[in-house]
Every structure is written in structure tokens, then in C-alpha cells.
């Protein structure tokens, strides 16, 4: 992304910074560290509490302190980056009228920096929930605060500081898994190779990890984890909060793709309590799109990650609780409130309504050793991280849909050559014409029609060679390719709904509204029974009252980002209608 003037970037998110390394932060210092006026400070006083800090006392510490915002009234707070290995770097000194915090503070996650009082200091400490109320109550002031918080996260990302440190030899498969998870969530982190970095070598010498213990991950608070799962990593960073099983949410949304995030923003902005559970990262499959060019309002296009990043910050602003990674295991409908049991645990979360925006899972071709190379040469998305991996290499991309086309065009800017494989004889029936034209005009993309991968070869280090078969001639060709990108579609993520009895069609997509009624009528007629009076059902409501489905997982939905966002907005009015019909309780 080229440089822009400050006026062109009022809504820049941390996700955009991944592809925007050239931003001039000195020119934007007045936005990153604004000095608030006396009127601004007067507005803020009713949202916080005044605290005194002695000289040298910590106002906040990386990985330990959770707060919303700290506004200096008297004295000063010196802010420094901290990486868990003990390395610090001076960032700035907040003087009266300036405040500490970054995007993590919108949801009360642990700080990613250290702040120490310089001299006797008086500050206004605003809790996360009060910060969100302030942002909504005073829109102009809120805009300046949110912009500053976002740009500070951008700064942390650009310096690869303020988050966990990943230690493993270069090319380690699990390293890519964790790095990809962090990057997808816009979380700063640093990767150290023990063969090239003295501190990393010392850490390896101290812990003497076995191969299955790698990577080592140093959390911001200094705790060292051995080959953590993404769930462990999420807890380490505060991305996966402790959830109260006794609380009953108004809306529990499963999935943080465009549809789920839209539903969360609209529901929370209308006063409903909202919890979002997401397995990997916000944005869903749309986040893998290198550029979305047909989304209304973005004439030059926007990356899927940038769009998701904006929506995620917006959801936090309105008080949505987002838990990542938090895969749902079972939906239980035999009691009310409805319950969602978390995968891998017995914890059950309660909600008056559940919105299924769980999208789909990536399809995998039938290749015997495919999983051996996942993360070590086989990928299901094409972010800037994967782009750097294939710099000046030949790569193979499989798929003929719009996401595949966007990925091919993006990878062509990084790789020496992109071999695009499809089983059909053309792209015309599966891809938008503008992408077909762009692919044809890109000299380092070769389209191989009626072709498929039949073998992957490599070793413990990763993929080394790919065998491709041309179906009409049965000719097989070996390519010395180390990176394969699979964009062959996805299957609806509905296997976990069996215990609830949510009705799905023959392909596993969730029926809603009139489609449910038609299916129930057909079932009754097939049994020789005249269909009973069926209850009125909202357009996005499933066969289970209070359970709604939106986005790609819904049968008959238009598989487009804008359509998912539209359904996310529409479902909220139907949720209000359902809640209004519930019996009044004294709870």
C-alpha cells in the first residue's frame, strides 16, 4: 500500500499496518499522542477515578495490568516497550492532558507496554466499560481517542514489539501456525531464530527443549510456554477471557466473520449484551482475500483483513465481548436459556438467543500426506506472511473462485511465478470477469485447466516437489515447488449442531425461515400426515426458536461479504422480535 497523507488515513487499523510499513509516525505524532483540552478533560472526569502514583511507581505493566485508559492530570508517565525477555525501549512520556493505552484497552486486555510515574503523578483512570461509554457519549473526543489507540497498535506492529516472543529454528512448522494466528488477529509479536539471536540461544540452552517442545513462547509477563496451543497462547495474551457460565447473554454469536461481526456491532449498539466466539481470527474466510473490490464504499478495494480489523475495533467500541480462540463444541436446546458448550471443556455458556455465523471449513484434497506439510508448504490463505515466504519462488495455487483469483493476483506480486490449477476448462462459471481479465493480464500467472495435484513430496523440513496431472492427456509433471495454496472452497461448519436438531439441507447448510416450513411440510406429507399449523418464523430463524443463522452457513445465502454484513444487520431486528415475545421474568 502506498503512503497516504494523514487526512487519508483517519480509520487506519492495525491490520492495514501489516502491509503499510512506510507510515511516517513523526508526522502523525499529534494524532498518536494528542494533548486533550481542558474541556475534553472535564468531560472525561465523570467516567473515571483519580489516582495518585508515587515517583517510580508502575502505572501499568506489560502482560499484567488491565485498564481502559490513564489520563495524566499532573506529573508524567514514561512509557516503554517490553518483550518478556527483559528488553525495554523508550516510547514516549505522557504529560498532563495525554493518556496511556492502545487498542487492547478497549476490551480490558493486559497492557502491551510499561508505564512508570516520573515524580508524584496524578492521573484519571478509566475502566474499559467506562471508556466505551465515553467514546459513545462524546463522539468527537471518542474519534480522537480511538484513532490514537489504533495508531499505537500500528506502532507496536511496525516495531514487532509489545507481544509474545516466539523462539524456534527458521521454517519450523508450528512456528508458522502460531505466527499466522497472531498476524491474523493483528497482534504484535517477534520471532527469534536461536541460530542467529543470542538471547534466543540462551533461552534454548536454559530450557533444553525437545523437538516436540518447540516453539518456545515468551509471554509479555515473562512466562515461558513450550509449544503452546493457540488456546494457550490466547489465554497468555488475554485474547481468551474467563467467561462466566452463570451470565445469560442476550445474544451469543458463533463466528466472527463479516456476518457475525455485523450482527455483533448492530446488536451491541442497540443495547443488547453480546458475546462472540471465534475459533481462529476475526474476519472468517473473507480475511484471506487479498483485495475485495466489489464492497460498497471502497472503490479502490480493501483487504479482507483490513475490513475485519475495522469491524473488530467497532465491535469492541460498543462493548462486544469477543473470545478468540474459542471453538463451540455443542449447541444445547433442551433447556432455556439456550446453551453453548465449549469445545474441549465442559463449560456451558448461556444465551437468550444464538446466532450461527460459523461459516465453513476449508476443504482438503485427498492427498495421503497433506497434513504433514500443512504450515510447512501447504496453506489455506495468502496473507503478507505467506507472501514473504514465497518471495521469488514458483508457487502453485489450486482453486477457481473469487478468493482464489484475489490470492493469485496478490501472490503474483511476491512470487516469481504462480501456477493456477483448476479442474474445469475455464474460469468463466466460477470467477468474476474483472478477476479473470486481471489474471490473463498478469504475465507471471499461468492458468492450468483440467489439472489437479496428485502427489506431494518432501521431508521433515517441508514440501519440496509437487506432481500435477492434466486430466485429458493423463500427463504428469513434477514442479520444484515448496509452497502450495489451496482455495478449493469449504464445507458448512454444522457438524457440532446435531445435539440441538437444527435443520440442515442435503449439503449441510442451515435452513431458515420459509425453507424450514417447506421442509417440515414435506416431512409431514411423506408420513401421510396433514401438516399442522406451523408457528410463524422469522426469515433468518432456524427450526429451533431463538436460534438464527446468517452468512455462508445459511442455506440459500449469497456467498458475498456484503450479503453477510446485510444479514448480520437484518438479524438484529428479528432478535428483538423474538425477545419481545418471551414471558416477562423477575430475574
For each residue, the residues with C-beta under 8 A, 3 or more apart:
1: 4 16 19 20
2: 22
3: 22 23 24
4: 1 8 9
5: 8 9
6: 9 27 28 31
7: 10
8: 4 5
9: 4 5 6 12 23
10: 7 143 147
11: 147 150 310
12: 9 16 17 20 23 150 151 154
13: 16 17 150 154 186 306 309 310 313
14: 17 18 103 150 153 154 157 186 309
15: 18 186 303 305 306 308 309
16: 1 12 13 19 20 154 303 305 306 309
17: 12 13 14 20 21 23 153 154 157 158
18: 14 15 157 183 186 305 383 384
19: 1 16 303 384
20: 1 12 16 17 23 154
21: 17 158
22: 2 3
23: 3 9 12 17 20 28 154 158
24: 3 27 28
25: 28 29 32 151 155 158
26: 29
27: 6 24
28: 6 23 24 25 31 32 151
29: 25 26 32 33
30: 33 34
31: 6 28 34 144 147 148 151
32: 25 28 29 148 151 152 155
33: 29 30 92 94 98 148
34: 30 31 98 144 148
35: 95 97 98
36: 40 41 44 71 97 98 99 141 144
37: 40 41 97
38: 41 42
39: 42 43
40: 36 37 43 44 141
41: 36 37 38 44 45 71 73 97 124
42: 38 39 45
43: 39 40 46 134 137 138 141
44: 36 40 41 47 48 71 124 126 134 141
45: 41 42 48 124
46: 43
47: 44 126 130 131 133 134
48: 44 45 69 71 124 125 126 127 130
49: 124 125
50: 73 122 123 124 125
51: 122 123 124 125
52: 120 121 122
53: 57 59 75 77 117 120 121 122 123
54: 57 117 120
55: 117 118 119 120 121
56: 116 117
57: 53 54 116 117 121
58: 61 65 114 115 116 117
59: 53 65 70 77 100 115 116 117 121 123
60: 64 65 67 70 100 111 113 114 115
61: 58 64 65 82 111 114 115 221
62: 82 84 110 111 112 113 114 162 220 221
63: 84 110 111 112 219 220 221 222
64: 60 61 110 111 221
65: 58 59 60 61 110 111
66: 108 109 110 111 128 238
67: 60 70 101 105 108 111 125 126 127 128
68: 101 105 106 108 125 126 127 128 129 130 131 132
69: 48 99 100 101 105 125 126 131 145
70: 59 60 67 77 94 99 100 101 115 123 124 125 126
71: 36 41 44 48 97 98 99 123 124 126
72: 75 76 77 94 95 96 97 98 99 100 121 122 123
73: 41 50 96 122 123 124
74: 96 120 121 122
75: 53 72 96 117 118 119 120 121 122 123
76: 72 93 94 95 96 117 118 119 121
77: 53 59 70 72 93 94 100 115 116 117 118 121 123
78: 90 92 93 94 115 116 117 118
79: 90 91 92 93 94 100 113 114 115
80: 88 89 90 91 113 114 116
81: 87 88 89 91 112 113 114 156 159 161 162
82: 61 62 87 88 113 114 162 220
83: 86 87 161 162 163 165 190 218 220
84: 62 63 164 165 218 219 220 221 222 223
85: 165 199 203 218 222
86: 83 222
87: 81 82 83 199
88: 80 81 82 114
89: 80 81 159 161
90: 78 79 80
91: 79 80 81 113 155
92: 33 78 79
93: 76 77 78 79 118
94: 33 70 72 76 77 78 79 98 99 100 115
95: 35 72 76 98
96: 72 73 74 75 76
97: 35 36 37 41 71 72
98: 33 34 35 36 71 72 94 95
99: 36 69 70 71 72 94 145 148
100: 59 60 69 70 72 77 79 94 113 115
101: 67 68 69 70 104 105 111 149 152
102: 105 112 113 149 150 152 153 156
103: 14 106 149 150 152 153 313 316
104: 101 107 109 110 111 112 153 238
105: 67 68 69 101 102 108 109 111 128 131 149
106: 68 103 128 131 132 146 149 313 316 317
107: 104 128 241 316 321 322
108: 66 67 68 105 127 128 129
109: 66 104 105 237 238 239
110: 62 63 64 65 66 104 220 221 237 238
111: 60 61 62 63 64 65 66 67 101 104 105 114 115
112: 62 63 81 102 104 156 162 163 188 220
113: 60 62 79 80 81 82 91 100 102 156 162
114: 58 60 61 62 79 80 81 82 88 111
115: 58 59 60 61 70 77 78 79 94 100 111
116: 56 57 58 59 77 78 80
117: 53 54 55 56 57 58 59 75 76 77 78 120 121
118: 55 75 76 77 78 93 121
119: 55 75 76
120: 52 53 54 55 74 75 117
121: 52 53 55 57 59 72 74 75 76 77 117 118
122: 50 51 52 53 72 73 74 75
123: 50 51 53 59 70 71 72 73 75 77
124: 41 44 45 48 49 50 51 70 71 73
125: 48 49 50 51 67 68 69 70
126: 44 47 48 67 68 69 70 71 130 131 134
127: 48 67 68 108 130 131
128: 66 67 68 105 106 107 108 131 132
129: 68 108 132 133 319
130: 47 48 68 126 127 133 134
131: 47 68 69 105 106 126 127 128 134 135 145
132: 68 106 128 129 135 136 316 317 318 319
133: 47 129 130 136 137
134: 43 44 47 126 130 131 137 138 141 142 145
135: 131 132 138 139 141 142 145 146 317
136: 132 133 139 142 317 318
137: 43 133 134 142
138: 43 134 135 141 142
139: 135 136 142 143
140: 143 144
141: 36 40 43 44 134 135 138 144 145
142: 134 135 136 137 138 139 145 146 317
143: 10 139 140 146 147
144: 31 34 36 140 141 147 148
145: 69 99 131 134 135 141 142 148 149
146: 106 135 142 143 149 150 313 317
147: 10 11 31 143 144 150 151
148: 31 32 33 34 99 144 145 151 152
149: 101 102 103 105 106 145 146 152 153
150: 11 12 13 14 102 103 146 147 153 154 313
151: 12 25 28 31 32 147 148 154 155
152: 32 101 102 103 148 149 155 156
153: 14 17 102 103 104 149 150 156 157 186 188
154: 12 13 14 16 17 20 23 150 151 157 158
155: 25 32 91 151 152 158 159
156: 81 102 112 113 152 153 159 161 162 163 188
157: 14 17 18 153 154 160 186 188
158: 17 21 23 25 154 155
159: 81 89 155 156 162 188
160: 157 188 189 190
161: 81 83 89 156 188 190
162: 62 81 82 83 112 113 156 159 188 220
163: 83 112 156 182 187 188 189 190 220 237
164: 84 182 189 190 217 218 219 220 233 236 237
165: 83 84 85 189 190 191 192 217 218
166: 175 178 179 189 190 191 192 215 216 217
167: 191 192 194 200 203 204 214 215 216 217 218
168: 172 174 175 191 193 194 214 215 216
169: 172 193 194 195 214
170: 193 195
171: 175 376 461 462
172: 168 169 175 176 214 215
173: 176 177 374 375 376 462
174: 168 177 178 214 215 227 375
175: 166 168 171 172 178 179 191 214 215
176: 172 173 179 180 375 376 385
177: 173 174 180 181 230 375
178: 166 174 175 181 182 215 217 228 230 233
179: 166 175 176 182 183 189 191 385
180: 176 177 183 184 375 383 385 386
181: 177 178 184 185 230 233 280 281 325
182: 163 164 178 179 185 187 188 189 233
183: 18 179 180 186 187 189 383 384 385
184: 180 181 280 281 283 287 305 383
185: 181 182 239 281 282 324
186: 13 14 15 18 153 157 183 305 309 312
187: 163 182 183 237 239
188: 112 153 156 157 159 160 161 162 163 182
189: 160 163 164 165 166 179 182 183
190: 83 160 161 163 164 165 166
191: 165 166 167 168 175 179
192: 165 166 167 196 197 199 200
193: 168 169 170 196 197 200
194: 167 168 169 197 200 201 203 204
195: 169 170 201
196: 192 193 200
197: 192 193 194 200 201
198: 201 202
199: 85 87 192 202 203
200: 167 192 193 194 196 197 203 204
201: 194 195 197 198 204 205
202: 198 199 205 206
203: 85 167 194 199 200 206 207 216 218 224
204: 167 194 200 201 207 208 209 216
205: 201 202 208
206: 202 203
207: 203 204 213 216 224 226
208: 204 205
209: 204 213 214 216 226 227
210: 213
211: 214
212: 227
213: 207 209 210 216 226 227
214: 167 168 169 172 174 175 209 211 226 227
215: 166 167 168 172 174 175 178 227
216: 166 167 168 203 204 207 209 213 224 225 226 227
217: 164 165 166 167 178 224 225 228 233 236
218: 83 84 85 164 165 167 203 222 223 224
219: 63 84 164 222 223 224 225 236 237
220: 62 63 82 83 84 110 112 162 163 164 237
221: 61 62 63 64 84 110
222: 63 84 85 86 218 219
223: 84 218 219 236
224: 203 207 216 217 218 219
225: 216 217 219 228 232 233 236
226: 207 209 213 214 216
227: 174 209 212 213 214 215 216
228: 178 217 225 232 233 236
229: 232 233
230: 177 178 181 233 234 280 325
231: 234 235 240 325 344
232: 225 228 229 235 236
233: 164 178 181 182 217 225 228 229 230 236 237
234: 230 231 237 239 240 324 325 326
235: 231 232 238 239 240
236: 164 217 219 223 225 228 232 233
237: 109 110 163 164 187 219 220 233 234
238: 66 104 109 110 235 241
239: 109 185 187 234 235 323 324 325
240: 231 234 235 323 324 325 326
241: 107 238 321 323
242:
243: 247 275 321 323 326 347 349
244: 247
245: 347 348 349 350
246: 350
247: 243 244 349 350
248: 337 350 351 352
249: 252 273 274 275 349 350 351 352
250: 267 272 273 274 351 352 353 575 579
251: 263 264 267 272 273 274 275 351 352 353 354 355 575
252: 249 274 275 276 277 338 340 349 351 353 354 355
253: 256 260 263 264 267 274 275 276 277 354 355 357
254: 260 276 277 328 331 340 354 355 356 357 358
255: 259 260 276 277 278 284 356 357 358 359 493 551 553
256: 253 260 261 264 276 278 281 282 283 284 308 312 322 324 357
257: 260 261 282 283 284 285 286 287 308 357 359 551 552 564
258: 261 262 283 284 286 307 308 311 551 561 564 565 568
259: 255 262 263 284 357 359 550 551 552 564 565 567 568
260: 253 254 255 256 257 263 264 276 278 284 355 357 550 551 568
261: 256 257 258 264 265 276 282 283 308 311 312 314 315 568
262: 258 259 265 266 311 564 565 566 567 568 569
263: 251 253 259 260 266 267 355 357 550 567 568 569 571 572
264: 251 253 256 260 261 267 268 274 276 315 318 320 322 568
265: 261 262 268 269 311 314 315 318 320 568
266: 262 263 269 270 568 569 572
267: 250 251 253 263 264 270 272 274 572 575
268: 264 265 271 272 273 274 315 318 319 320
269: 265 266 318
270: 266 267 572 576
271: 268
272: 250 251 267 268 572 575
273: 249 250 251 268
274: 249 250 251 252 253 264 267 268 315 319 320 321
275: 243 249 251 252 253 320 321 322 323 349 351
276: 252 253 254 255 256 260 261 264 315 320 321 322 323
277: 252 253 254 255 323 326 327 328 340 342 349
278: 255 256 260 281 282 322 323 324 325 326
279: 324 325 326 327
280: 181 184 230 324 325
281: 181 184 185 256 278 287 308 324
282: 185 256 257 261 278 287 308 309 311 312 322 324
283: 184 256 257 258 261 286 287 304 305 307 308 309 311 312
284: 255 256 257 258 259 260 287 308 359 551 552
285: 257 288 289 359 360 362 403 490 552
286: 257 258 283 289 292 304 307 308 561 564
287: 184 257 281 282 283 284 304 305 308 381
288: 285 304 380 381 382 383 403 407 487
289: 285 286 292 303 304 402 403 406 407 561
290: 303 304 382 406 407 409 410 411
291: 301 302 303 406 409 410
292: 286 289 295 298 301 302 303 304 307 406 561
293: 298 300 301 434
294: 432 560 562
295: 292 298 301 302 307 561 562
296: 562
297:
298: 292 293 295 301 302
299:
300: 293
301: 291 292 293 295 298
302: 291 292 295 298 306 307
303: 15 16 19 289 290 291 292 306 307
304: 283 286 287 288 289 290 292 307 308 561
305: 15 16 18 184 186 283 287 308 309 383
306: 13 15 16 302 303 309 310
307: 258 283 286 292 295 302 303 304 310 311 561
308: 15 256 257 258 261 281 282 283 284 286 287 304 305 311 312
309: 13 14 15 16 186 282 283 305 306 312 313
310: 11 13 306 307 313 314
311: 258 261 262 265 282 283 307 308 314 315
312: 186 256 261 282 283 308 309 315 316 322
313: 13 103 106 146 150 309 310 316 317
314: 261 265 310 311 317 318
315: 261 264 265 268 274 276 311 312 318 320 322
316: 103 106 107 132 312 313 319 320 322
317: 106 132 135 136 142 146 313 314
318: 132 136 264 265 268 269 314 315
319: 129 132 268 274 316
320: 264 265 268 274 275 276 315 316
321: 107 241 243 274 275 276
322: 107 256 264 275 276 278 282 312 315 316
323: 239 240 241 243 275 276 277 278 326
324: 185 234 239 240 256 278 279 280 281 282
325: 181 230 231 234 239 240 278 279 280
326: 234 240 243 277 278 279 323 342
327: 277 279 342 343 344
328: 254 277 331 340 341 342 343 358 496
329: 340 341 342 343 344 345 496
330: 340 341 496 499 500
331: 254 328 338 339 340 341 354 356 496 497 499 500 502 547
332: 335 338 339 340 341 348 499 500
333: 338 499 500 501 502 544 547
334:
335: 332 338 339
336: 546
337: 248 350 351 352
338: 252 331 332 333 335 350 351 352 353 354 546 547
339: 331 332 335 348 349 350 351
340: 252 254 277 328 329 330 331 332 348 349 351 354
341: 328 329 330 331 332 345 346 347 348 349
342: 277 326 327 328 329 345 347 348 349
343: 327 328 329 496
344: 231 327 329
345: 329 341 342
346: 341
347: 243 245 341 342
348: 245 332 339 340 341 342
349: 243 245 247 249 252 275 277 339 340 341 342
350: 245 246 247 248 249 337 338 339
351: 248 249 250 251 252 275 337 338 339 340 354
352: 248 249 250 251 337 338 546 579 582
353: 250 251 252 338 546 547 548 575 578 579
354: 251 252 253 254 331 338 340 351 546 547 548
355: 251 252 253 254 260 263 547 548 549 550 571 575
356: 254 255 331 494 497 502 510 542 547 548 549 550 553 554
357: 253 254 255 256 257 259 260 263 549 550 551 553 564 568
358: 254 255 328 493 494 553
359: 255 257 259 284 285 490 492 493 551 552 553
360: 285 489 490 491 492 493 552 553
361: 490 491 493
362: 285 380 486 488 490
363: 486 488 489 490 491
364: 367 370 486
365: 370 398 452 453 486 488
366:
367: 364 370 453 454 455 456
368:
369: 372 373 456
370: 364 365 367 373 374 378 456
371: 374
372: 369 376 456 458
373: 369 370 376 377 378 456 458 462 463 484
374: 173 370 371 378 379
375: 173 174 176 177 180 378 379
376: 171 173 176 372 373 458 461 462 463
377: 373 456 458 462 463 464 482 483 484
378: 370 373 374 375 456 463 484 486
379: 374 375 382 386 483 484 485 486
380: 288 362 485 486 487
381: 287 288 386 407 485
382: 288 290 379 386 387 397 407 410 411 485
383: 18 180 183 184 288 305 386 387
384: 18 19 183 387 388
385: 176 179 180 183 388 389
386: 180 379 381 382 383 389 390 411 483 485
387: 382 383 384 390 391 410 411 413 414 415
388: 384 385 391 414
389: 385 386 483
390: 386 387 393 395 411 414 415 482 483
391: 387 388 414 415
392: 415 416
393: 390 415 416 481 482 483
394: 415 416 417 418 419 479 480 481
395: 390 411 415 417 418 419 481 483 484 485
396: 418 419 420 421 453 466 468 479 481 483 484 485
397: 382 404 407 408 411 418 419 420 421 484 485 487
398: 365 404 420 421 422 452 453 484 485 486 487 488
399: 403 404 407 420 421 422 485 486 487 488 489
400: 404 405 422 423 424 427 430 431
401: 404 405 430 431 487 489
402: 289 405 406 431 432 435
403: 285 288 289 399 406 407 487
404: 397 398 399 400 401 407 408 420 431 487
405: 400 401 402 408 409 427 431 432 435 436 438 439
406: 289 290 291 292 402 403 409 410 435
407: 288 289 290 381 382 397 399 403 404 410 411 485 487
408: 397 404 405 411 412 418 420 439 442 445
409: 290 291 405 406 412 413 435 438 439 442 445
410: 290 291 382 387 406 407 413 414
411: 290 382 386 387 390 395 397 407 408 414 415 418 485
412: 408 409 415 418 442 444 445
413: 387 409 410
414: 387 388 390 391 410 411
415: 387 390 391 392 393 394 395 411 412 418 444 483
416: 392 393 394 444
417: 394 395 444 445 446
418: 394 395 396 397 408 411 412 415 442 444 445 446
419: 394 395 396 397 446 448 468 479 481
420: 396 397 398 399 404 408 439 445 446 447 448
421: 396 397 398 399 448 451 452 453 468
422: 398 399 400 427 430 447 448 449 450 451
423: 400 450 451 452 471
424: 400 427 429 430 449 450
425: 449 450
426: 429 449
427: 400 405 422 424 430 431 435 436 439 447
428: 431 436
429: 424 426
430: 400 401 422 424 427
431: 400 401 402 404 405 427 428 435 436
432: 294 402 405 435 436
433: 436 437
434: 293 437 438
435: 402 405 406 409 427 431 432 438 439
436: 405 427 428 431 432 433 439 440
437: 433 434 440 441
438: 405 409 434 435 441 442
439: 405 408 409 420 427 435 436 442 445 447
440: 436 437 447
441: 437 438
442: 408 409 412 418 438 439 445
443:
444: 412 415 416 417 418
445: 408 409 412 417 418 420 439 442
446: 417 418 419 420
447: 420 422 427 439 440
448: 419 420 421 422 451 468 470
449: 422 424 425 426
450: 422 423 424 425 470 471 472
451: 421 422 423 448 468 469 470 471
452: 365 398 421 423 468 469 471
453: 365 367 396 398 421 456 466 467 468 469 484
454: 367 467 468 469 476
455: 367 466 467
456: 367 369 370 372 373 377 378 453 463 465 466 467 484
457: 463 464 465 466 467
458: 372 373 376 377 461 462 463 464 465 482
459: 462 464
460:
461: 171 376 458
462: 171 173 373 376 377 458 459 482
463: 373 376 377 378 456 457 458 466 481 482 483 484
464: 377 457 458 459 480 482
465: 456 457 458 478 479 480 481
466: 396 453 455 456 457 463 478 479 481 484
467: 453 454 455 456 457 476 477 478 479
468: 396 419 421 448 451 452 453 454 476 477 478 479
469: 451 452 453 454 474 475 476
470: 448 450 451 473 474 475 476 477
471: 423 450 451 452 474
472: 450
473: 470
474: 469 470 471
475: 469 470
476: 454 467 468 469 470
477: 467 468 470
478: 465 466 467 468
479: 394 396 419 465 466 467 468
480: 394 464 465
481: 393 394 395 396 419 463 465 466 484
482: 377 390 393 458 462 463 464
483: 377 379 386 389 390 393 395 396 415 463
484: 373 377 378 379 395 396 397 398 453 456 463 466 481
485: 379 380 381 382 386 395 396 397 398 399 407 411
486: 362 363 364 365 378 379 380 398 399
487: 288 380 397 398 399 401 403 404 407
488: 362 363 365 398 399
489: 360 363 399 401
490: 285 359 360 361 362 363 552
491: 360 361 363 508
492: 359 360 504 507 508 509 510 552 553
493: 255 358 359 360 361 496 553
494: 356 358 497 502 504 508 509 510 553
495: 498 508
496: 328 329 330 331 343 493
497: 331 356 494 500 501 502 504 510
498: 495 501
499: 330 331 332 333
500: 330 331 332 333 497 544 547
501: 333 497 498 543 544
502: 331 333 356 494 497 510 542 543 544 547 549
503: 510 511 516 519 520 542 543
504: 492 494 497 507 508 509 510 511 555
505: 508 509 510 511 515 519 555
506:
507: 492 504 555
508: 491 492 494 495 504 505
509: 492 494 504 505 553 554 555 556 557
510: 356 492 494 497 502 503 504 505 542 549 553 554 555
511: 503 504 505 515 516 519 542 543 555
512: 515 516 537 539 540 541 542 548 549 554 555 556
513: 516 517 537 538 539 540 541
514: 517 518 537 539
515: 505 511 512 518 519 555 556
516: 503 511 512 513 519 520 537 541 542 543
517: 513 514 520 521 534 537
518: 514 515 521 522
519: 503 505 511 515 516 522 523 543
520: 503 516 517 523 524 531 534 543
521: 517 518 524 525 531 534
522: 518 519 525 526
523: 519 520 526 527
524: 520 521 527 529 530 531 532
525: 521 522 528 529 531
526: 522 523
527: 523 524
528: 525
529: 524 525
530: 524
531: 520 521 524 525 534
532: 524
533:
534: 517 520 521 531 537
535: 545
536:
537: 512 513 514 516 517 534 541
538: 513 541 548 574 577 578
539: 512 513 514 570 574
540: 512 513 548 549 550 554 567 570 571 574
541: 512 513 516 537 538 545 546 547 548 574 578
542: 356 502 503 510 511 512 516 547 548 549
543: 501 502 503 511 516 519 520
544: 333 500 501 502 547
545: 535 541 578
546: 336 338 352 353 354 541 578
547: 331 333 338 353 354 355 356 500 502 541 542 544
548: 353 354 355 356 512 538 540 541 542 571 574 575
549: 355 356 357 502 510 512 540 542 553 554
550: 259 260 263 355 356 357 540 553 554 557 564 567 568 570 571
551: 255 257 258 259 260 284 357 359 554 557 563 564 567 568
552: 257 259 284 285 359 360 490 492 557 559 564
553: 255 356 357 358 359 360 492 493 494 509 510 549 550 557
554: 356 509 510 512 540 549 550 551 557 567
555: 504 505 507 509 510 511 512 515
556: 509 512 515
557: 509 550 551 552 553 554 563 564 567
558: 563
559: 552 563
560: 294 563 564
561: 258 286 289 292 295 304 307 564 565
562: 294 295 296 565 566
563: 551 557 558 559 560 566 567
564: 257 258 259 262 286 357 550 551 552 557 560 561 567 568
565: 258 259 262 561 562 568 569
566: 262 562 563 569 570
567: 259 262 263 540 550 551 554 557 563 564 570 571
568: 258 259 260 261 262 263 264 265 266 357 550 551 564 565 571 572
569: 262 263 266 565 566 572
570: 539 540 550 566 567 573 574
571: 263 355 540 548 550 567 568 574 575
572: 263 266 267 270 272 568 569 575 576
573: 570 576 577
574: 538 539 540 541 548 570 571 577 578
575: 250 251 267 272 353 355 548 571 572 578 579
576: 270 572 573 579 580
577: 538 573 574 580 581
578: 353 538 541 545 546 574 575 581 582
579: 250 352 353 575 576 582
580: 576 577
581: 577 578
582: 352 578 579 585
583:
584:
585: 582
586:
587:
